[in-house]
Structure formats: structure tokens, C-alpha cells
Amino acid sequence: MLEEFYILVLPFCVIPVFLVSLDYLNKNAELKRNSYNVIDFDKFVKRKEEGDDVDIDIAKLLDIEKIAA
């Protein structure tokens, strides 16, 4: 009787915990993927040293002395 109880009840306890854990891991991975796509434009432009005419014009607009492609 005790074995039947474990066979019937244990999956109903383990499966929801497993599904919630998978959902948490999926959401966490999605947040990390989204954070990789974010670019700080000011840092990107400031790290450039000397570049073509377009980069130099952008640097002048942003008050940056040196810029590179």
C-alpha cells in the first residue's frame, strides 16, 4: 500500500517543481540574451580613436575629440 502511495503521489510533487525550475531557467536565459543586445552608444563612440568622415562628424556632434571606425 505504501509503495502505491509513493508511485501515485511522488510524480505530482516532483513534476511541478521540475516545470517551475525549467520556467525560471528559461526566463533567466532570456533576460541574459536580451542584455547582450543592448549597446551603450556613448561608450561605443567614445572608445573610437580616429575614423572616417562620418565618425568624425558624429564625434563633433557629441563633443568627442577622437573617433575611429
N, C-alpha and C positions, 0 to 999 in steps of 0.2 A: 504494500500500500504506500509506503514511504517513497519507494522508487518511482511509482506512478506520479506521485505528487511533484517530485523533482522534474520529471520528464515533462509534465504539463505546465508547471509554474515557472521554472527557470528560464525557458525561452522568452516568456512575456516580461521578464525582468531584464534580461541581457540585451535583447534586440532593441528596445527603445533607447537604452544607454548608448549602444553602438551607433544608432542612427543620429542621435543628438551630437555625439562626438564627431561623426562624419560631417554633419552640417556646420559645426563650429570650425573644423579644419578647412572646409570649403570656403566659408566666409573669410577666414583669416588669410587664406591664399589669394582670394580675390582682392582684398584690401592691399596686399603686398604688390600684386600685379598692377593695380591702379596707381600706386605710389611711384612705380618705376616710370610711368608715362608722364609724370609731372616734371616740367623743366622750369627752373628759375631763370627767366630771360635776362634779368640784370646780371646775375652771376655768369651766365653764358657769354654775354657780351663783354663783361669786364675782364674775363680770362683771355680774351684775344689780344694779341700784341700789335701786329701791323697787318693790314689786309688790303683787299681791293677797294675800289672807289665806293662801292655800296656800303662796305663795312665801315669805311672812314666817315661817310655821311651819317650813318647810324650813330657812330661814336660822337660825332659833333652834336647831334640832336640830344644825346644822353649825357653830354659833358664829360666824355671819356677821352683821354689823350691818345692812347694807342689801342689798336684793334686789329685782329687778324682773322682770316677765314679758317 
